[in-house]
């Protein structure tokens, strides 16, 4: 089936969510960007068949605090000496959003100031998206721009963007990006490590991310991010749900990704979703 491509170049996003899981700080995930592309498709009446993510840069919002520690060390033998040795440690502290202000005893945080702190991490990010669609489908670029003016990515506001364009080939789409890094799925490395070492998925993920620091031949530019969700229960009606749709609590699936140079890769990795009804898993993959 012939395809064409909607190129959304150089989206600048401010104050996007960077807390992808309770233990993971990373740029907007493939899952968040899939939600954005899905919302765009619903607005303009197009069902996109795949999504390529190009990362340009990220600015973490927080503070780097330099901590110093001292200890006294003595040399042995007759020439005993002592001196202070200083160790430096850089600590990144994400922003903490104050969710409420303590004014009087009627405030909901009256019992503790900590109740008004919402654990979070945010970032400014620059990225591009290439969305694949059937060649016969018409795309209203004016409607696309209208969406970009008010759209959000991972909760962050889109403050600037390049002119959206529809092109006939992936090569022409790549030419409009002008550098950056493809975000590619590396679930293949997870599967290989699980088979070789008998690990489960989480153990394999952590093993790969630790080994890349010590092993010179290990693949570079590996990271972790959310690539799907797994339902923790069967969907059921709940109060306050949008559209009266069934609702189920779910847990994020963290997978292995790799940042690959746009200029060095021959093909463009497109993320596509699949849903497994039997176990309630929604998963994105670019393999």
C-alpha positions in Angstrom: 0.0 0.0 0.0 1.4 3.4 -1.1 2.1 5.9 1.6 2.8 9.6 2.0 4.1 11.5 5.0 3.1 14.4 7.1 6.2 16.2 8.4 5.9 18.3 11.6 9.4 19.8 11.9 11.1 21.3 14.9 8.3 21.4 17.5 9.5 23.4 20.5 7.7 22.3 23.6 8.0 24.0 27.0 7.3 22.4 30.4 6.7 18.9 29.1 6.4 16.1 31.6 9.7 14.3 32.1 8.7 12.0 35.0 7.8 9.0 32.8 7.6 6.5 35.7 8.0 7.0 39.4 11.7 6.0 39.0 12.4 7.3 35.5 13.1 10.9 34.3 13.3 11.1 30.4 12.1 13.3 27.5 8.5 12.8 26.3 8.0 9.1 25.7 7.0 7.3 22.5 3.7 6.7 24.3 3.1 10.4 24.9 3.9 11.2 21.3 1.6 8.5 20.1 -1.2 10.1 22.1 -0.4 13.5 20.5 -0.5 12.0 17.0 -3.7 10.2 17.8 -5.3 13.4 19.0 -4.1 15.2 15.8 -5.6 12.4 13.7 -8.9 12.6 15.4 -9.0 16.4 14.9 -8.2 16.3 11.2 -10.0 13.1 10.4 -6.9 11.0 9.5 -5.8 7.6 10.8 -2.0 7.7 10.9 -0.3 4.4 10.2 3.0 5.0 11.9 5.1 7.7 13.6 8.8 8.5 13.4 10.3 10.5 16.3 13.4 12.8 15.8 15.0 14.2 18.9 16.8 17.5 18.6 17.5 18.6 22.2 16.3 18.7 25.7 16.7 21.2 28.6 15.9 19.8 32.0 14.1 22.0 34.4 15.7 21.8 37.8 18.8 22.5 39.8 22.3 20.9 39.8 23.5 21.1 43.4 27.1 20.5 44.1 27.7 18.7 47.4 31.1 18.4 49.1 32.2 15.9 51.7 35.4 15.9 53.8 37.1 13.1 55.6 40.5 12.8 57.4 43.0 10.2 56.3 46.2 9.3 58.1 49.3 7.8 56.5 51.0 4.9 58.2 54.6 4.7 59.6 56.6 7.2 61.5 55.8 10.1 59.2 52.2 10.2 60.2 50.3 13.0 58.5 46.7 13.9 58.2 44.8 15.9 55.6 41.4 16.6 54.4 40.2 15.1 51.1 37.2 16.6 49.3 34.9 14.6 47.2 32.4 16.3 44.8 29.1 14.9 43.8 26.7 16.5 41.3 23.0 16.0 42.2 20.1 16.9 39.9 17.0 18.1 41.7 13.9 18.3 39.5 11.4 21.1 40.0 8.8 20.6 42.7 5.4 22.2 41.9 3.5 23.6 44.8 0.0 22.3 44.3 -1.6 24.4 47.0 -0.8 27.4 49.2 -1.0 27.3 53.0 -3.1 30.3 53.9 -5.1 29.3 56.9 -6.3 26.3 58.8 -9.1 25.7 56.2 -6.5 24.8 53.5 -6.5 21.1 52.5 -2.7 21.0 53.4 -3.4 22.3 56.9 -1.9 19.1 58.4 1.4 19.2 56.5 3.2 21.3 54.0 4.3 18.3 52.1 0.7 17.6 50.9 0.9 20.6 48.7 4.1 19.3 46.9 3.4 17.4 43.7 6.4 15.2 42.8 7.3 16.0 39.2 10.0 16.6 36.7 9.7 18.8 33.6 11.8 19.8 30.6 11.8 21.9 27.4 12.3 19.7 24.4 12.8 20.2 20.6 11.6 17.4 18.4 10.2 16.6 14.9 7.6 14.0 14.0 7.0 12.2 10.7 3.5 10.7 10.4 2.8 8.0 7.8 -0.6 7.9 6.1 -2.2 6.2 3.1 -1.4 8.0 -0.1 -5.1 8.4 -1.0 -6.0 10.3 2.2 -6.3 14.1 2.0 -4.7 16.1 4.8 -5.9 19.6 5.6 -2.7 21.5 6.5 -4.6 24.5 7.8 -6.4 22.2 10.2 -3.1 20.7 11.2 -1.7 24.2 12.1 -4.8 25.0 14.0 -4.2 22.0 16.1 -0.6 22.8 16.7 -1.5 26.3 18.0 -3.4 24.7 20.9 -2.0 21.2 21.1 0.2 19.8 23.9 2.9 17.2 24.0 3.3 15.4 27.3 1.4 18.3 29.0 3.8 20.9 27.5 2.8 23.8 25.4 4.0 24.0 21.7 5.6 27.4 21.5 7.0 27.2 18.0 7.1 24.9 15.0 8.2 24.6 11.4 5.7 24.7 8.6 3.9 21.3 8.3 4.4 19.7 4.9 3.1 16.5 3.1 5.7 14.7 1.1 5.5 11.6 -1.1 8.5 9.6 0.3 10.4 8.9 3.5 13.6 10.3 1.9 11.8 13.6 1.2 10.6 13.6 4.8 14.1 13.0 6.1 15.4 15.9 4.0 13.0 18.3 5.7 14.3 17.4 9.2 17.9 18.6 8.9 19.6 16.4 11.4 18.8 15.1 14.9 18.4 11.6 16.3 15.8 9.0 15.5 14.2 7.4 18.6 14.3 3.7 17.8 13.0 0.6 19.6 15.6 -1.8 20.9 13.4 -4.5 22.4 15.7 -6.9 20.4 18.5 -6.2 22.9 16.1 -6.9 25.8 15.0 -10.2 24.2 18.6 -11.3 23.5 19.8 -10.5 27.1 16.8 -12.4 28.6 17.6 -15.5 26.6 21.4 -15.4 27.2 21.2 -14.6 30.9 17.8 -15.9 32.0 16.7 -12.5 33.2 13.2 -11.1 33.3 12.5 -7.9 31.3 13.4 -5.4 34.0 16.6 -7.2 34.9 17.6 -7.3 31.3 16.9 -3.6 30.8 19.0 -2.6 33.9 21.8 -5.0 32.9 22.0 -3.4 29.4 22.0 0.2 30.7 24.7 -0.6 33.3 26.9 -2.6 30.8 26.9 0.2 28.3 28.9 2.3 30.7 31.6 -0.4 31.2 31.7 -2.2 27.9 33.4 -0.3 25.1 31.8 -2.3 22.4 28.3 -2.0 23.8 25.7 -0.1 21.7 25.8 3.6 22.5 23.0 6.2 23.1 20.7 3.7 24.9 18.1 4.9 27.3 14.8 3.9 28.8 11.3 5.3 28.2 7.6 4.3 28.3 6.5 2.3 25.2 3.1 1.1 26.4 0.8 0.2 29.2 -0.5 -3.0 30.8 -4.0 -3.1 32.3 -4.1 -4.1 36.0 -7.8 -4.9 35.9 -10.7 -5.4 33.5 -12.3 -2.2 32.1 -15.3 -1.1 34.0 -17.6 1.9 34.2 -16.5 4.7 36.6 -17.8 8.1 37.6 -16.1 11.1 35.9 -14.7 9.1 32.9 -14.7 11.0 29.6 -17.2 9.9 27.0 -18.7 7.3 29.4 -16.0 4.9 28.3 -15.0 1.9 30.4 -11.9 2.6 32.5 -9.1 0.4 33.8 -6.1 1.2 35.9 -2.8 0.4 34.1 0.9 0.4 34.7 3.5 1.9 32.3 5.7 -0.5 30.3 9.2 0.8 30.3 11.3 -0.3 27.3 14.8 0.2 25.8 15.2 2.9 23.2 18.2 4.2 21.2 19.0 7.6 19.8 20.3 7.0 16.2 21.8 9.7 14.0 19.5 10.8 11.2 22.4 11.2 8.9 23.8 7.7 9.6 20.7 5.6 9.4 19.5 4.3 6.1 15.9 3.8 7.1 13.4 5.7 9.3 12.1 3.8 12.3 8.3 4.1 12.5 6.5 3.3 15.7 3.2 1.4 15.4 0.8 0.3 18.1 -0.7 -3.1 18.8 -3.2 -4.1 21.5 -3.3 -7.6 23.0 -6.8 -8.3 24.2 -5.9 -11.4 26.2 -3.6 -9.6 28.7 -4.6 -6.0 28.2 -1.2 -4.9 26.9 -0.9 -1.8 24.6 2.5 -1.7 23.1 4.4 0.5 20.6 7.2 -0.9 18.5 9.4 0.3 15.7 11.0 -3.1 14.9 
